[in-house]
Amino acid sequence: MNQRIFRWAALVAANLFLWGVLSFYGSSIAAPQGGKQPFTNSVEQRHEIIRELQQIRTVLQEQNRLLRAMAKQDGQAK
């Protein structure tokens, strides 16, 4: 009799567990549906990277010019 009750309890517990697991199957939203894309257009992204690289190049040229001017001043001061 105890073994029969144990089997029924195990069967009910397994069913409840599987029902609980399967209830989460469709209720979660893994990816947003429609709306704005998380990334910009690849062409726009490429143009933005090019603009930023050009700005970095300009800043580096200015920095190099200032460093050369300081090196000349230090060379003349000695």
N, C-alpha and C positions, 0 to 999 in steps of 0.2 A: 504494500500500500504506500509506504514512504517513497519507494522508488518511482511509483507512478506519479505521485504528487511532484516529486523532484523533476521528472521529465516534463510535465505540464508547465511547471514554473520556468524551467529552462527554455521551453518553446515560446512561452509568452515573453520572457525577457529578450530572447533573440529577435522576436518579431518587433518588439518595442524599440530595440536598438537599431534594427534595419530601417524601421519607419522613421526614426529620428534622423539617421544619417541621410536617407533619401529625401527627407523634407528640406534639407539644405541644398539639394542639387540645383533646383531652379530658382531659389530665392536670392542668391547672391549675384551681384553685378560685377563681373570681372573687368569689363571694359565699358566705358561710357558709350551709350547708344547715340550716334549722330552728333550733332552740335559741332563746335569748333574743334579742329584737329589739334593735337597736342604739339605738333611741330609745324614750323612754317614751311612754305614751299621751298623745295631744294634750290631752285634758281634764285629766289630772293635771299636765301641763306648764303649762297655762294657770293652774291653781290655784296652782302653785308660783310662777309669775311674779307673780301678784297678791299673794301673801304677801310676796314679796321687795320689791315696790313699796310695800306698806304699811309694811314695816320701814324702807325708805329714807325714806318720808314722815315717819315718827316721828322718825328721826334728824335729818332736816333741820329739823323743827320745834324740836327740842331745841337744835340748833346755832344757829338763828335767835334763840331765846330767850336763849341765852348771849351772842351777839353784841350783842343789844339791851341786855342788862344791862351789858356791858362799855362800850358806847357811853354809857350813862347815867352810869356811874362816871367815865368820862373827861370828860364834860360837867360833872359836879359838881366834879371835882377842879380844873378850870380856873377 
